[in-house]
Amino acid sequence: MSESPAVPHILVVDDDTEVRYSLNRVLSSQHYRVTEAPNGEEGVGAVKRSPPDVVLLDNRMTGMTGLETLQHIRAANPKQLVILMTAYGTAQTAIEAMKFGAFDYVVKPFDPPKLIALVESALRTQADIRSAGGGAQPVINSEDHKEGIVGSSGPMQQVFKVIGQVAASDVTVMVTGESGTGKELVARSIHRHSHRSAKPFVAVNCSAIPENLIESELFGHERGAFTGATAQRLGKFEVCDGGTIFLDEIGDMTPATQTKILRVLQEGEIQRVGGSETLRVNVRVIAATNKDLEALVKDKEFREDLYYRLNVVRLRLPPLRDRVEDVPQIVEFFLQNLAKGKKTKARRVSPEALAILCRHRWPGNVRELENTIYRSAVIAQGDAILPKDLPDELKQGGEAAAQPGLETLFDQLYTVLKVTHPADMLGAVKAALESRAAAAAQPAEPAEPKAKKAAKKK
């Protein structure tokens, strides 16, 4: 007679009694065995006494925080799978959760079916770990929000997760995305969370350096190597030995330079231009491009072997138009930075101006939004950016949106804003949008006949 499978054991660690009760009901309905702990200390003790299959752990608790509890749990049992629950899906929380070794995290309020699906995924992974083994991930603090990685949308949460997963290793990462999406910020975040964080981070824009200087810039040169080389110069790879080099616009690199980059990745060796000595370097490479490298490889414009060396992990950054719910947060971030520098008087954006910003497609992505906020804040006469302060192309887009039959669009925008904005701002935004929709829906007064107008003038 075959043995029946054990009932999965889920431990819920949360200092909110109602949350524990709700989770217990949801998970028990799936026939899981659920135990509870009201704080981090008791949660760690429960894991040590009887390791559960999965831990659901709240982040903000009295006493030990969720992240601190996570570290203690992973120290006690490196194979323990933990799902962090947080009401704030920021870059810092997401990346630190993954760096501390969390299986995943979920943002409150969560949808029960999605939570159950995540728990089931963790249980499947736990079964694989028990048969194949697994290890913990190292811990590094995060200041990504301060550096400009802002957003709580689904696409950005995936970016944060990948950063947390790859940072601890030396794996080569290819960051792709449209211009202005923040590829260098992501590269800096990966470096900051890695064991190389105390060493240099060097960014090189391959498209901004003349073709005849790119090799000297990257690998250095010896005195007399070419006209003007009056002294020996160290290249970027030597400068950031032990650290991370970020090669932006890698698709613009010359064939000769591509060959040398491949040698660095394969052998960890470089030669200065005009030199014969082989130098060893220990550098992590993060590359970025907004070009289609696969097409360049197909057209023989980019080395296939280098492409595969660089494209070990692909991290795609979403365009701003695909995460419009992040616009209010990003706008607030830029305004806070301007306030710190006391460069402008504007400290906020009016509801109508914010609605227009959320309507724009942002072909230049976050960089375009930053420039728009800076320009508008400089022009603004009061402490708020108004629609009249925005560039003409944005204002025209906002006016075009307020046409009869588009009230649903305003409802959608309101739904987007409520993800990230406080209730008082929401009320103002909703009132402004409803006012514009009502005004646009009013029938226009019939134009007077030309003959009647002429008679009036007489």
C-alpha positions in Angstrom: 0.0 0.0 0.0 1.5 3.4 -1.1 2.1 6.1 1.5 -0.2 9.2 1.1 1.7 12.4 0.4 2.3 14.6 3.4 0.1 17.7 3.8 2.1 20.9 2.9 2.9 22.9 6.0 2.7 26.7 5.7 4.0 29.1 8.4 2.4 32.6 8.5 4.5 35.2 10.3 2.6 38.5 10.7 1.9 40.8 13.7 -1.6 41.6 12.4 -4.2 39.2 13.9 -6.7 39.8 11.1 -4.2 39.2 8.4 -3.1 35.9 10.0 -6.8 34.9 10.3 -7.5 35.7 6.6 -4.4 33.9 5.4 -5.2 30.9 7.5 -8.7 30.7 5.9 -7.4 31.1 2.4 -4.6 28.5 2.8 -6.7 26.0 4.8 -9.2 26.0 2.0 -6.5 24.5 -0.1 -6.0 21.8 2.6 -2.6 23.1 3.7 -1.6 22.7 7.3 -1.2 26.3 8.6 0.6 27.5 11.7 1.1 31.1 12.8 3.6 33.3 14.5 2.8 36.8 15.7 6.3 38.2 15.3 9.7 37.6 13.8 11.3 36.1 16.9 8.6 33.4 17.2 8.7 32.8 13.5 12.5 32.0 13.6 11.9 29.8 16.6 9.1 27.9 14.8 11.4 27.4 11.7 14.1 26.0 14.0 11.7 23.6 15.8 9.9 22.3 12.8 10.8 23.7 9.4 7.7 24.3 7.3 7.5 23.9 3.5 6.9 27.6 2.9 7.0 30.7 5.1 4.7 33.6 4.4 6.5 36.5 6.1 5.2 40.1 6.6 7.8 42.8 6.1 6.7 45.6 8.4 6.3 44.2 11.9 7.0 45.4 15.4 10.2 44.1 16.7 12.3 42.3 14.1 11.4 43.5 10.6 10.5 41.0 7.9 13.9 41.4 6.2 15.7 40.9 9.5 13.6 37.8 10.2 14.3 36.5 6.7 18.0 36.7 7.4 17.7 34.7 10.6 15.5 32.1 9.0 17.9 31.7 6.1 20.8 31.5 8.5 19.0 28.7 10.5 17.9 26.9 7.4 19.5 28.0 4.0 17.0 25.8 2.1 13.9 27.4 3.7 11.6 29.0 1.1 10.2 32.3 2.2 7.6 34.6 0.5 7.8 38.1 1.8 4.6 40.1 2.1 4.9 43.9 1.7 2.5 46.8 1.3 5.3 48.8 -0.4 6.7 47.2 -3.6 9.7 49.5 -3.9 13.0 48.8 -5.5 14.7 48.6 -2.2 12.3 46.1 -0.7 12.2 43.9 -3.8 15.9 43.8 -4.4 16.8 43.2 -0.7 14.2 40.5 -0.5 15.7 38.6 -3.4 19.3 39.3 -2.1 18.4 38.0 1.3 17.3 34.8 -0.3 13.5 35.2 -0.5 11.8 32.8 -3.0 9.6 35.7 -4.0 7.5 38.5 -2.6 3.9 39.6 -2.9 2.5 43.1 -2.6 -0.5 43.8 -0.4 -3.4 43.7 -0.8 -3.0 40.4 -2.7 -5.4 38.4 -4.7 -6.1 35.0 -3.1 -5.8 33.0 -6.3 -2.5 34.6 -7.2 -1.2 34.1 -3.7 -2.2 30.4 -3.8 -0.5 30.1 -7.2 2.7 31.6 -5.7 2.6 29.2 -2.8 2.1 26.2 -5.1 5.1 27.4 -7.1 7.1 27.6 -4.0 6.0 24.1 -2.9 7.1 22.7 -6.3 10.4 24.4 -5.9 10.8 23.0 -2.4 10.3 19.5 -3.7 13.0 20.1 -6.3 15.4 21.6 -3.6 14.9 18.5 -1.4 15.9 16.2 -4.2 18.7 18.4 -5.7 19.9 20.6 -2.9 20.2 24.4 -2.8 22.0 27.3 -1.2 21.5 30.7 0.3 22.1 34.1 -1.2 24.3 36.8 0.3 23.0 40.0 1.8 23.7 43.6 0.7 21.8 46.8 1.5 20.0 48.9 -1.1 19.7 52.6 -1.9 18.3 52.2 -5.4 15.4 54.6 -4.9 17.9 57.3 -4.0 19.7 56.6 -7.2 16.6 56.9 -9.4 15.2 53.4 -9.8 11.6 54.3 -9.1 8.4 52.3 -9.7 6.1 49.8 -8.2 4.4 48.5 -11.3 4.5 44.8 -12.3 7.1 45.2 -15.0 9.4 47.1 -12.6 8.9 44.4 -9.9 10.3 41.9 -12.4 13.3 44.1 -13.0 14.0 44.3 -9.2 13.7 40.6 -8.9 16.3 39.9 -11.6 18.7 42.5 -10.1 18.4 40.7 -6.7 18.9 37.3 -8.3 22.0 38.1 -10.4 23.8 40.7 -8.3 25.6 38.1 -6.0 27.2 36.2 -8.9 29.7 37.4 -11.5 27.4 36.4 -14.4 27.5 38.7 -17.4 24.3 40.6 -17.8 22.8 42.1 -21.0 20.5 45.1 -20.3 18.2 45.9 -23.2 15.6 48.6 -23.6 14.7 51.8 -25.4 16.8 54.9 -24.9 16.1 56.7 -21.7 14.7 53.6 -19.7 17.6 53.7 -17.2 20.0 51.0 -18.3 23.0 52.5 -16.5 21.0 52.9 -13.3 20.2 49.2 -13.4 23.9 48.4 -14.0 24.9 50.5 -11.0 22.3 48.8 -8.9 23.7 45.3 -9.8 27.2 46.5 -8.9 26.0 48.1 -5.7 24.4 44.8 -4.5 27.4 42.6 -5.6 30.5 41.6 -3.7 32.4 44.0 -5.9 30.6 47.0 -4.5 33.7 48.4 -2.7 35.6 48.4 -6.1 35.2 50.8 -9.0 32.2 51.0 -11.3 33.1 52.4 -14.7 30.6 53.3 -17.4 31.7 53.5 -21.0 29.4 54.7 -23.8 30.8 52.9 -26.8 28.9 55.1 -29.3 30.3 58.3 -27.9 34.0 57.4 -28.3 35.6 57.8 -31.8 36.4 54.5 -33.5 40.1 55.2 -33.5 40.1 55.8 -29.7 37.8 53.1 -28.3 40.5 50.5 -27.9 42.8 52.9 -26.1 39.9 54.0 -23.9 39.1 50.4 -22.9 42.5 48.8 -22.8 45.0 51.7 -22.4 48.0 52.4 -24.5 51.8 52.5 -24.3 53.9 55.6 -24.9 54.4 56.1 -28.6 51.7 53.6 -29.6 50.2 56.3 -32.0 50.6 60.0 -32.7 49.8 61.9 -29.6 50.5 59.0 -27.2 53.1 60.8 -25.2 52.7 58.7 -22.1 51.4 55.4 -20.9 47.7 55.4 -20.1 45.7 52.8 -18.2 42.4 51.7 -19.8 39.0 51.4 -18.2 39.5 47.6 -17.7 42.6 48.2 -15.6 41.1 51.1 -13.7 38.1 49.0 -12.6 40.1 45.8 -11.8 38.0 43.9 -9.2 35.0 46.0 -10.0 32.4 46.3 -12.7 32.5 47.8 -16.2 29.3 48.9 -17.9 29.5 48.9 -21.7 26.7 51.0 -23.0 25.6 50.8 -26.7 27.6 47.7 -27.2 26.1 47.3 -30.7 28.2 50.2 -31.9 31.5 48.6 -31.1 34.0 48.0 -33.9 34.9 44.4 -35.0 38.5 44.7 -33.7 37.2 45.9 -30.3 34.6 43.1 -30.2 37.5 40.6 -30.6 39.4 42.1 -27.6 36.2 42.2 -25.4 35.7 38.5 -26.2 39.2 37.7 -25.0 38.6 39.6 -21.8 35.5 37.5 -21.2 37.1 34.2 -22.1 40.6 34.6 -20.6 40.5 37.6 -18.3 43.4 39.1 -20.3 44.1 42.4 -22.0 46.9 44.1 -23.9 47.4 47.8 -24.1 47.5 49.3 -27.5 51.1 49.3 -28.7 52.1 46.9 -26.0 53.1 43.2 -26.0 52.6 42.5 -22.3 49.5 40.4 -21.3 47.8 41.8 -18.3 45.3 39.9 -16.1 42.2 41.7 -15.0 39.2 40.6 -12.9 36.3 42.6 -14.1 32.6 41.9 -14.3 31.0 43.0 -17.6 27.5 44.4 -17.8 26.5 45.4 -21.4 23.6 47.4 -22.7 22.0 48.2 -26.0 18.9 49.6 -27.6 19.7 47.8 -30.8 18.6 44.4 -32.1 21.8 42.5 -31.5 20.2 39.3 -33.0 19.7 41.2 -36.3 23.3 42.5 -36.1 24.6 39.0 -35.6 22.5 37.7 -38.5 24.0 40.5 -40.7 27.5 39.7 -39.6 27.9 43.1 -37.9 28.3 41.7 -34.4 30.3 38.6 -33.4 28.0 35.7 -32.6 30.4 34.2 -30.0 30.6 37.6 -28.3 26.8 37.9 -28.3 26.4 34.6 -26.5 29.2 35.5 -24.0 27.4 38.8 -23.2 23.8 37.5 -23.3 24.1 35.1 -20.3 21.3 36.8 -18.5 19.0 39.2 -20.4 17.3 42.0 -18.4 14.8 43.9 -20.5 13.7 47.3 -19.2 10.1 48.3 -20.0 9.4 51.5 -21.7 7.6 54.1 -19.6 4.4 53.8 -21.7 4.1 50.2 -20.4 4.2 51.3 -16.8 2.2 54.5 -16.7 1.1 53.8 -13.1 4.7 54.6 -12.2 4.6 58.2 -13.6 3.2 59.9 -10.4 6.0 58.3 -8.3 8.7 59.3 -10.8 7.4 62.8 -11.0 7.4 63.1 -7.2 11.0 61.7 -7.1 12.2 64.4 -9.6 10.4 67.2 -7.7 12.0 66.1 -4.5 15.4 66.2 -6.1 14.7 69.7 -7.4 13.5 70.7 -3.9 16.7 69.5 -2.3 18.8 71.5 -4.7 16.5 74.5 -4.3 16.6 75.0 -8.0 12.9 75.7 -8.5 9.9 76.9 -6.5 7.6 74.2 -7.8 7.1 71.4 -5.2 4.0 69.6 -6.7 2.0 69.0 -9.8 -1.6 70.0 -10.1 -4.1 67.2 -10.7 -4.9 68.3 -14.3 -1.2 68.6 -15.1 -0.6 65.1 -13.6 -3.4 63.7 -15.7 -1.8 65.1 -18.9 1.6 63.6 -17.9 0.0 60.2 -17.4 -1.6 60.5 -20.9 1.6 61.2 -22.8 3.3 58.2 -24.5 6.9 59.3 -23.5 8.9 58.2 -26.5 12.0 59.4 -24.7 11.0 57.4 -21.6 12.1 58.4 -18.1 14.8 60.8 -19.5 12.1 62.7 -21.4 9.9 62.9 -18.3 12.8 64.2 -16.2 13.6 66.9 -18.7 9.9 67.8 -18.9 9.5 68.1 -15.1 12.7 70.2 -14.8 11.6 72.6 -17.6 8.0 72.9 -16.3 9.2 73.5 -12.7 11.5 76.3 -13.9 8.7 77.9 -15.8 6.0 77.5 -13.1 5.3 80.8 -11.3 3.9 79.2 -8.1 4.6 76.1 -6.0 2.7 73.9 -8.4 3.2 72.8 -12.0 0.0 73.7 -13.9 -1.1 72.5 -17.4 0.0 75.8 -18.9 3.6 75.1 -17.7 3.9 71.9 -19.7 5.4 71.7 -23.2 3.0 72.4 -26.0 3.1 68.9 -27.4 1.9 67.5 -24.0 -0.8 70.1 -23.6 -2.1 69.4 -27.1 -2.2 65.7 -26.2 -4.1 66.4 -23.0 -6.7 68.6 -24.8 -7.2 65.9 -27.5 -7.9 63.4 -24.7 -10.8 65.5 -23.4 -13.2 64.7 -26.2 -16.8 63.4 -25.9 -17.0 59.7 -25.5 -13.7 59.3 -23.6 -15.0 59.4 -20.0 -13.9 55.7 -19.7 -10.3 56.8 -20.4 -10.5 59.2 -17.4 -11.8 56.4 -15.2 -8.9 54.2 -16.3 -6.4 57.0 -15.5 -8.0 57.4 -12.0 -7.6 53.7 -11.4 -4.0 54.0 -12.3 -3.3 56.9 -10.0 -4.9 55.3 -7.0 -2.2 52.7 -7.0 0.4 55.3 -6.0 -1.3 58.5 -4.8 -2.9 59.4 -1.4 -6.6 59.8 -1.1 -6.7 63.6 -1.0 -4.8 63.8 -4.3 -7.1 61.1 -5.7 -10.2 63.2 -5.0 -8.7 66.2 -6.7 -7.6 64.2 -9.7 -11.0 62.6 -10.0 -12.8 65.9 -9.7 -10.6 67.5 -12.4 -11.0 64.6 -14.8 -14.8 64.5 -14.3 -15.0 68.2 -14.8 -13.0 68.0 -18.1 -15.1 65.1 -19.3 -18.4 67.0 -18.5 -17.1 70.1 -20.3 -16.1 68.1 -23.3 -19.4 66.4 -23.5 -21.4 69.7 -23.6 -22.8 70.3 -27.1 -21.1 73.2 -28.8 -23.3 76.3 -29.6 -24.4 76.3 -33.2 -22.5 78.7 -35.3 -24.4 81.8 -36.6 -24.9 82.1 -40.3 -22.4 84.5 -42.0 -25.3 86.7 -43.2 -26.6 87.1 -39.7 -23.2 88.0 -38.4 -22.8 90.6 -41.1 -26.1 92.1 -40.2 -25.1 92.4 -36.5 -22.0 94.3 -37.5 -24.0 96.8 -39.5 
